[in-house]
Amino acid sequence: MKCWFVFLPIMLLVTWPCCGQKQFTLDDCYQIALENNIAVKQAQNDINSNALDRKTAQYSLLPSLAYSVNHYFSFGKNIDPVTNDFVFERFSGGSTGLDLNLELFSGLKKLNTIKQSAFNLKSAGYAKKRTELEVLSNITLSYARLLLDKEQATIARNNILTTTKTLAIIQEKIKTGRLTKYEHYTFNARLNSEKADLITVLNDSLLALQELKQFLNISYKDYFTIAAIDTSLLADIYNTSIVANEFVESVIQTHPAIKQAQMNEQVARLGVKVAKSSLLPSLSAGGNLVSNYNSNEKVTDGAKIPINQQLNDNLGQNIGISLDIPIFSKKEFINSVKKEKINVSNAQLATKEAENAVINNTLQFINEFNSAKQKYKATLAAWQQNSLSYNLYAEKYKLGQISSVELLTARDILNASAANYLQSKLQLFFRYQLLLLLKAN
């Protein structure tokens, strides 16, 4: 599972917030996804299917009982079903029977199949947990992107408002002859650029919102907003120290992807035992009740015998034991055992591969969290310093000591530092949330 923290300038809605809209917290999104997400529902269906397979395997230990009845029409030379003599007549007849069969021994095949189905059921359970973890991780990243966009949209609107006010002042100064149209052209171009940037943000916001709706399995017609993070937690998160080795070891013990691979390995091992059972003798017992009739059957005086009387008179019972000993199967069973052993080897490799993937992803999350801590501190200081610097530039511009280009350059630097700070703040918070998700599983 690879998660890339890619921030895009995205808006939830053109207006933020809007009256009448629902607001979801991150926990709300988690809960909705666990109940509605399509992948999670499919994983639950797999669990239900494996549960039925387990019941089927358990019921296979019981005897089988079947009732049969048939009726047929005979023309020409045939055997009378009652007398077993050849007859040359047209007649109709039939038979009915009740068969009971019980497998006494099959090389423990059925018992091992039951055990195998139990591990398959556990594997399906861990597969669902793995799916939930992946879905919640993706929701976390989407939620972070949307929050970043909310902040960036606010900055964009403030810039447009500031530029618009500045343009109004410039126009008044142009009328009085204190400024030239050069200043107006510069700020007007900047205003149009800022409007274009906001349009891009609003357009991307629709894509991001639909992505989150897809994770939540919510209709595209529904609109909602998301709650802001609790910034008071950032100080505690920043001071949180994570020991990589200890954290990785705890994740390895509980991660559903590893657990699923381990269950699949057990299934493969039992597959070898099931295959070996085909090399052993099988023993079964059975019995049946059977009767037949002929519609033309007559007594000595020529009267037809009623069918119900024939069924009673012709009723037969038998019981028997069957022993099957495999002698030569053209190496079919031997090769089946060898293939199952290969499956065991593949399952072991899959378990190791799952462990490596989990370790790599966990270490990546830890490194990104530690990097986010350092970046948060650095970008906060840069943003604070650039804010002070921009305020000084704004005062100088009012006094006519600097040009409009210098002021806009200072604003660009401030906006860039603000964007970096907002991104690092959300990275810190949500990288920590991803680590919590890993630890919870």
C-alpha positions in Angstrom: 0.0 0.0 0.0 1.6 3.2 -1.2 0.1 6.6 -0.2 1.4 9.7 -1.8 0.7 13.0 -0.2 0.0 15.2 -3.2 -1.6 18.5 -2.5 -3.7 20.1 -5.2 -5.5 23.5 -5.0 -9.0 22.2 -4.6 -12.2 23.8 -3.3 -15.1 21.9 -1.8 -17.7 24.4 -3.1 -17.8 27.8 -4.7 -19.1 29.2 -1.4 -17.6 27.9 1.8 -19.6 27.0 3.8 -23.2 27.2 2.5 -26.3 27.2 4.7 -28.1 23.9 4.8 -25.1 21.8 3.9 -23.9 18.9 6.0 -20.5 19.2 7.6 -18.4 16.0 8.1 -15.5 15.6 10.4 -12.7 13.1 9.5 -14.2 10.6 11.9 -17.6 11.1 10.2 -16.0 10.3 6.8 -14.4 7.2 8.3 -17.7 5.9 9.7 -19.6 6.6 6.5 -16.9 4.8 4.4 -16.9 1.7 6.7 -20.7 1.4 6.2 -21.0 2.5 2.5 -17.7 2.0 0.7 -18.1 -0.4 -2.3 -14.8 -2.1 -1.7 -15.6 -2.7 1.9 -19.0 -4.2 1.0 -17.4 -6.5 -1.5 -14.9 -7.6 1.2 -17.8 -8.4 3.5 -19.5 -10.4 0.7 -16.3 -12.4 0.4 -16.5 -13.1 4.2 -20.1 -14.3 3.8 -19.2 -16.5 0.9 -16.4 -18.1 2.8 -18.7 -18.6 5.8 -21.0 -20.6 3.6 -18.1 -22.6 2.2 -17.2 -23.5 5.8 -20.7 -24.6 6.6 -20.8 -26.7 3.4 -17.5 -28.4 4.4 -18.9 -29.1 7.9 -22.1 -30.6 6.5 -20.1 -32.9 4.2 -19.5 -35.1 7.3 -23.1 -36.0 7.4 -24.6 -38.9 5.4 -26.4 -38.1 2.1 -30.0 -39.2 1.6 -31.8 -39.1 -1.8 -35.2 -40.2 -3.1 -35.7 -41.1 -6.7 -38.8 -42.0 -8.8 -39.1 -42.6 -12.5 -41.7 -43.8 -15.1 -41.0 -45.0 -18.6 -42.7 -46.5 -21.7 -41.4 -49.6 -23.4 -41.9 -50.7 -27.0 -40.6 -53.9 -28.6 -38.3 -56.4 -26.9 -37.5 -55.3 -23.3 -37.0 -56.7 -19.8 -40.1 -56.7 -17.6 -39.0 -54.7 -14.5 -41.0 -57.1 -12.2 -40.3 -60.6 -13.6 -36.9 -59.7 -15.3 -38.0 -61.8 -18.3 -37.7 -60.7 -21.9 -41.1 -59.6 -23.2 -42.4 -58.5 -26.6 -45.2 -56.1 -25.6 -45.9 -52.5 -25.1 -46.0 -51.4 -21.5 -45.2 -48.7 -19.1 -43.4 -49.1 -15.8 -41.3 -47.4 -13.2 -39.3 -47.6 -10.1 -38.7 -45.7 -6.9 -36.0 -45.8 -4.3 -34.4 -44.2 -1.3 -30.6 -44.2 -1.1 -28.4 -43.5 2.0 -24.7 -43.1 1.7 -22.0 -42.3 4.4 -18.3 -41.8 3.8 -16.5 -43.4 6.7 -12.9 -42.6 5.8 -11.4 -40.6 3.0 -7.8 -40.0 4.2 -9.0 -37.1 6.5 -9.8 -35.1 3.4 -13.0 -33.7 4.7 -11.6 -32.8 8.1 -8.7 -31.0 6.5 -11.1 -29.3 4.1 -13.0 -28.0 7.1 -9.8 -26.6 8.6 -8.9 -25.1 5.3 -12.3 -23.3 5.1 -11.7 -21.9 8.6 -8.4 -20.3 7.5 -10.1 -19.1 4.3 -12.7 -17.4 6.5 -10.0 -15.8 8.7 -8.2 -14.7 5.6 -11.3 -13.0 4.2 -11.7 -11.2 7.5 -8.2 -9.8 7.4 -8.7 -8.9 3.7 -11.6 -6.8 4.8 -9.5 -5.1 7.4 -6.8 -4.4 4.9 -9.4 -2.9 2.5 -10.7 -0.7 5.3 -7.2 0.5 6.1 -6.5 1.4 2.5 -9.9 3.2 2.1 -9.4 5.1 5.4 -5.9 6.1 4.3 -7.1 7.4 1.0 -9.9 9.3 2.7 -7.3 10.9 5.1 -5.3 12.1 2.1 -8.4 13.4 0.3 -9.6 15.2 3.4 -6.2 16.8 3.8 -6.2 18.0 0.2 -9.6 19.5 0.6 -8.6 21.3 3.8 -5.5 22.7 2.1 -7.7 24.0 -0.7 -10.0 25.7 1.7 -7.1 27.6 3.1 -5.7 28.4 -0.3 -9.1 29.6 -1.5 -9.3 31.9 1.4 -5.9 33.3 0.6 -6.9 33.7 -3.1 -10.1 35.6 -2.2 -8.2 37.9 0.2 -5.6 38.6 -2.5 -8.4 39.5 -5.0 -10.0 41.7 -2.4 -6.7 43.4 -1.6 -5.8 43.9 -5.3 -9.3 45.3 -6.0 -9.0 47.8 -3.2 -5.5 48.8 -4.4 -6.8 49.3 -7.9 -9.5 51.6 -6.7 -6.9 53.7 -4.8 -4.7 53.7 -7.9 -7.5 54.9 -10.1 -8.2 57.8 -7.7 -4.5 58.8 -7.7 -4.4 58.6 -11.5 -7.3 61.0 -11.7 -5.4 63.5 -9.5 -2.2 63.0 -11.5 -0.2 61.4 -8.7 0.3 58.1 -10.5 0.6 56.9 -14.1 -1.5 54.3 -15.8 1.5 52.0 -15.6 0.6 51.2 -12.0 -3.0 50.4 -13.1 -1.9 48.0 -15.8 0.4 46.1 -13.4 -2.3 45.6 -10.7 -5.1 45.0 -13.2 -3.0 42.2 -14.8 -2.4 40.8 -11.3 -6.1 40.9 -10.5 -7.0 38.9 -13.6 -4.3 36.4 -12.9 -5.6 35.9 -9.3 -9.1 35.4 -10.7 -7.8 32.8 -13.1 -6.0 31.0 -10.3 -9.2 31.0 -8.2 -11.2 29.5 -11.2 -8.6 26.7 -11.4 -9.0 26.0 -7.7 -12.7 25.9 -8.0 -12.6 23.6 -11.0 -10.1 21.2 -9.3 -12.3 21.3 -6.2 -15.1 19.5 -8.0 -12.8 16.7 -8.9 -11.5 16.3 -5.4 -15.0 16.4 -3.9 -16.2 13.7 -6.3 -13.2 11.6 -5.3 -14.1 11.8 -1.7 -17.8 11.1 -2.5 -16.6 8.0 -4.4 -14.8 6.7 -1.3 -17.9 7.4 0.8 -20.2 6.0 -1.8 -22.3 9.2 -1.7 -24.4 10.5 -4.7 -22.8 13.1 -6.8 -25.9 15.2 -6.2 -25.1 15.5 -2.4 -23.0 18.4 -1.2 -21.3 18.8 2.1 -18.4 20.6 3.7 -15.6 19.2 5.9 -14.6 20.4 9.3 -11.3 22.0 10.0 -8.7 20.3 12.1 -8.1 21.1 15.7 -5.0 23.2 15.5 -4.5 23.0 19.3 -3.4 19.4 18.8 -0.5 20.4 16.6 1.8 21.2 19.6 1.2 17.7 21.1 1.7 16.1 17.7 4.9 18.1 17.1 6.2 16.9 20.4 5.3 13.3 19.7 8.4 11.1 19.4 8.1 7.8 17.4 10.8 5.2 17.7 10.9 3.6 14.3 12.0 0.1 15.3 9.4 -0.3 18.1 6.6 1.2 15.9 7.4 -1.1 13.0 7.5 -4.2 15.2 4.1 -3.3 16.6 2.6 -2.8 13.1 4.0 -6.1 11.9 2.3 -8.0 14.7 -1.2 -6.6 13.7 -1.2 -5.5 10.1 -4.1 -7.2 8.2 -2.1 -7.6 5.0 0.5 -9.8 6.9 -2.2 -11.6 8.8 -4.0 -12.4 5.5 -0.9 -13.7 3.9 -0.3 -15.9 7.0 -3.8 -17.3 6.8 -3.3 -18.0 3.1 -0.1 -19.9 3.9 -2.0 -22.1 6.3 -4.6 -22.8 3.6 -1.8 -23.8 1.3 -0.3 -26.2 3.9 -3.7 -27.9 4.4 -4.0 -28.1 0.6 -1.0 -30.5 0.7 -2.8 -32.7 3.2 -6.0 -32.6 1.1 -4.1 -33.7 -2.0 -2.3 -36.5 -0.1 -5.6 -37.9 1.0 -6.3 -38.9 -2.6 -3.4 -41.4 -2.2 -5.1 -43.2 0.6 -8.0 -45.8 0.5 -11.5 -44.5 1.0 -14.3 -46.4 2.8 -18.0 -45.8 2.6 -21.2 -47.5 3.7 -24.6 -47.2 2.2 -28.0 -48.8 1.8 -31.2 -48.3 -0.2 -34.9 -49.2 -0.4 -36.1 -49.8 -4.0 -39.2 -51.1 -5.7 -40.7 -51.2 -9.2 -43.9 -51.8 -11.1 -45.3 -52.7 -14.5 -48.6 -51.3 -15.6 -49.4 -54.5 -17.5 -48.7 -56.9 -14.7 -51.6 -59.3 -14.1 -52.6 -62.1 -11.8 -53.6 -65.5 -13.1 -57.2 -64.6 -13.7 -56.1 -61.8 -16.0 -56.8 -58.9 -13.7 -54.2 -56.1 -13.5 -52.3 -55.8 -10.2 -52.6 -52.4 -8.6 -49.4 -50.3 -8.7 -49.4 -49.8 -4.9 -49.6 -53.5 -4.4 -46.7 -54.1 -6.8 -44.6 -51.5 -4.9 -45.2 -53.3 -1.7 -44.6 -56.8 -3.2 -41.5 -55.7 -5.0 -39.9 -53.8 -2.2 -36.2 -54.6 -1.7 -33.6 -53.5 0.8 -29.8 -53.8 0.7 -26.9 -52.5 2.7 -23.2 -52.5 1.8 -19.7 -51.3 2.4 -17.4 -50.0 -0.4 -13.6 -49.8 -0.2 -11.7 -48.0 -2.9 -7.9 -48.4 -3.1 -6.0 -46.2 -5.5 -3.4 -48.2 -7.3 -2.4 -46.3 -10.4 -3.7 -42.9 -11.4 -1.2 -41.9 -14.1 0.6 -39.8 -11.5 -2.3 -37.5 -11.3 -2.5 -37.6 -7.5 1.3 -37.4 -7.1 1.6 -34.4 -9.3 -1.3 -32.8 -7.4 0.6 -33.1 -4.2 3.7 -31.6 -5.8 1.7 -28.6 -7.1 0.2 -28.0 -3.6 3.8 -27.9 -2.2 4.6 -25.3 -4.8 1.6 -23.3 -3.6 3.0 -23.5 -0.1 6.3 -22.1 -1.3 4.5 -19.3 -3.1 2.4 -18.5 0.0 5.5 -18.3 2.1 7.0 -15.9 -0.4 3.8 -13.9 -0.4 3.9 -13.6 3.4 7.5 -12.3 3.2 6.6 -9.9 0.4 3.7 -8.6 2.5 6.0 -8.0 5.5 8.5 -6.2 3.3 5.8 -4.0 1.8 4.3 -3.1 5.3 7.8 -2.4 6.7 8.7 -0.1 3.8 5.4 1.8 3.9 5.6 2.1 7.7 9.1 3.5 7.5 8.1 5.8 4.7 5.2 7.2 6.9 7.5 7.6 9.9 10.1 9.4 7.8 7.5 11.7 6.2 6.0 12.4 9.7 9.5 13.4 11.0 10.1 15.4 7.9 6.7 17.2 8.3 7.7 18.1 11.9 10.9 19.8 10.7 9.2 21.4 7.8 6.3 22.7 10.0 8.8 24.5 12.3 10.8 26.0 9.4 7.8 27.1 7.3 6.1 28.7 10.4 9.1 30.8 11.0 9.4 31.7 7.3 5.8 32.7 7.1 6.0 34.9 10.2 9.1 36.7 8.9 7.6 37.2 5.5 4.4 38.6 7.0 6.5 41.2 8.8 8.5 41.9 5.6 5.3 42.3 3.5 3.8 44.8 6.0 7.0 46.9 5.7 6.8 46.8 1.9 3.1 47.8 2.0 4.0 50.8 4.1 6.8 51.8 1.8 4.5 51.5 -1.2 2.0 53.8 0.5 4.8 56.3 1.0 5.8 56.0 -2.7 9.2 54.6 -1.8 8.9 51.4 -3.8 7.2 50.4 -7.1 4.2 48.3 -7.6 6.3 45.5 -9.0 8.3 45.4 -5.8 5.1 45.2 -3.7 3.7 42.4 -5.8 7.0 40.5 -5.6 6.8 40.8 -1.8 3.2 39.6 -1.9 4.2 36.6 -4.0 6.9 35.7 -1.5 4.3 36.0 1.3 1.8 33.8 -0.5 4.3 31.2 -1.3 5.5 31.0 2.4 1.8 30.9 3.5 1.1 28.0 1.1 4.1 26.2 2.3 3.2 26.7 6.0 -0.4 25.6 5.4 0.8 22.5 3.5 3.3 21.6 6.2 0.7 22.1 8.9 -1.7 19.7 7.3 1.1 17.3 6.4 2.0 17.1 10.1 -1.5 16.5 11.3 -2.6 14.0 8.6 0.7 12.1 8.5 0.2 11.5 12.2 -3.4 10.3 11.5 -2.0 7.8 9.0 0.4 6.5 11.7 -2.5 6.2 14.1 -4.5 4.1 11.5 -1.5 1.8 11.1 -1.2 1.4 14.8 -4.9 0.8 15.3 -4.9 -2.2 12.9 
